[in-house]
């Protein structure tokens, strides 16, 4: 049963005009690349999305290219054509990734600029003179901490790289400790700002 099916399928595949078959395979691949490129230009969501599915598609098309060339060419010729296609495909994949990296870096810079532009309440001069070592109230950071914890939970549901997930879990634990503490000294306030910056980079990277 299965042998008959594959024999019939191979016969149909072998009967196709070779040039038309290669044009169809490579043409459809280039068409998908153009669709991905245009979508990245027109849609911020697509632009920030992972491009790994295109890499998997490139590998699949390389296998189809090898099978198609083996119908009419020797193994050496088929392998040469497949490697050539695979290299070109990886170049196109790299172009999509570079386009995505530029967008991610620009988004991170915009987010960091917005945070830097946020006015920071100034401590009263009299209070600073009364106690130079007084701890900084963390009430003003309460809302930001709540939001940051919520964002970390949302990010943890994403398909994160292993290193990013480890960094995010460490960051979440640090935010939880600072939230429980309630009052931060200057050193702890610096730690909080560093964690906010790290979180902004992850938000930009995974389009959250």
N, C-alpha and C positions, 0 to 999 in steps of 0.2 A: 504493500500500500504506500508506504512512505518512499520507497525506492522509485515507484512509478511516478509519484508526485514530483520528486526532485529531478527525475529524468525528463519529465515533460517541461518542468520549469527551466531546466538547463537548455533544453532544445529551443524553447521560446527565446531565452536570453541570447543564445548563440546565433539565432536567426536574425537578430536586429542588426541593422547597418552599423558597423563599428564607429565610423566618424560621428554619426548621429547620436549614438549612445554616449560617446565621450563628451560631445557638445552638451548633451542633456545633463550629464552628471556635473560637469564643471560649471555649466551655465546656471544650474539650480543652486549650486553652492555660492557662486558670486551674487546671485539674486538675494539669497538669505543674508549675505554680508551687507549688501546695500540696504536692505530693509533694517538690519540692526543698526547700521550707521545713521541712517535717516531718522530712525526712532530715537537714537541717542541725542541727535541734534534738536529734535522737536519736543522731546519729553524728558523732564528732569528726573522722573522716576526711573525711566529706562536708563538714563545716563548714569545714575548712581547705583544701578543694580550690578550684581556680579556677572562677569562675562565668561564664567567657566562653562556654561552650557554650549557656548560657541566653540570652545576648545574641544568638548566631547563630540560635537558635530563634525569638527575638522578631522578627528581621529576616525570617526565612522565613515566619512567620505573618502579618506585615504584607503580604508579597507575595500570600499566599493570600487575605487579606482584600480587597485591591484587586481581585483577579480575581473574587472572589465578588460584590462590589458592582457591578462593571462589567456583570454579567449583567442586572441589573434597574434600575440607576441611571445617571445621567449621569456624565461624567468628573469634574466638579467635586464632586458628592456623594460619589462613590467615593473621591476623593482626600481629602476632609475626614474621612470615616470611617476611612480608612487612617492618616492622620496622628494622629488621636485615639487609635486603637489603639496606634500606635507610641510615642506619648508615655507612655501608661499602662504599656506594656511596659517602657520604660526606667526608669520610676519603680519598678516591681517589681524590675527588675534591680539598681537602686541600693540597694533595701532588702536584697537578698541580699548584695550586696557590703559594705554597712555591717555586717551581721550577721557576715560573715566577718572584717572588719577588727577588730571588737571582740574576737573570739576570738583572732586573731593577736596583738594587743597584749597581751591577758591572758597568753597563753602565753609571750611574750617576757619579761614582767615576772616570771613564775614562774621561768623559766630563769635570769634575772639574779639573782633573790633566792637561788636555790640556789648559784650561783657565789659570791655575796657571803658566804654563810654558811659556805663551805668554809674551814676553819682554815688559815692560812698559817704555815709553820714560821718561828720567830723565830731570827735569827742569834745565836750566843753573844756575850755582852757583851764577853768578853775578846778574841775575834777582831775585833770591831768596833773596839775600842780599839787593837789592834795595827796595823791597817791600815785607815784610814778610807776609802781609795779602792779597797779590794779589790773585785773583780768578784763578782757574785752567781752561785753555781753554778746551772747550768740543768738538772742531773740531775733535780731535783724536777719540772721541766716536761716531762721526756722523754715520759712517758705521755700527758700532755695534748697535746703536739705531735703524737705519733703518731696520737692519736684525731682531732685537728683536721684533719690532712692527709687521713685516711680520710674524714672527713665532707665535706671540700671535693670530693674525688673523687666521692662519692655525689651531692652537689648538682649537680655539673657534668653529670650524666646527666639532670637534670630539664629541663623546658621553661622555661628562665629568661628573664626580661626581659633585653634587651640590656645595660642599665646594670648589672643585678645580675650578669650573667655576667662583665662586665669587672671589676667590683669583686671578684668571687670569684677570678678568675684572678690579680689583683694580690695579693689576700690569700694565695693559695696560694704564690706566689713568695716573699712575705715570710716565711711560716712555714718554707719550705724553707731560706731563708738562715739564719734563727735556729736551725733544727735542726742545720745543718752547723756553725755557730759553736760550739755546745755550751756555752759560758759567756756569760752575759749581764750587762752592766753595768746600773745602775738605769734609765738611759734606754731601753735595749733591752727591759728587763722591762716598762716602761710601754707600749712599742709592742706587745709581745706581748699584754698585757691588752686593749689597744684592739682588736687583731685578734680576740681571743676574743669580745669583745662584739659586734663586727660579724658574726662567724660565727653567734652565737646568734640574732641578729635574722633572718638568712637562713634558719636552721634552722626558726624559728618561722613565717616567712612561707611556706615551701614544705613545711611539715609533715614534717620529717625528724627 
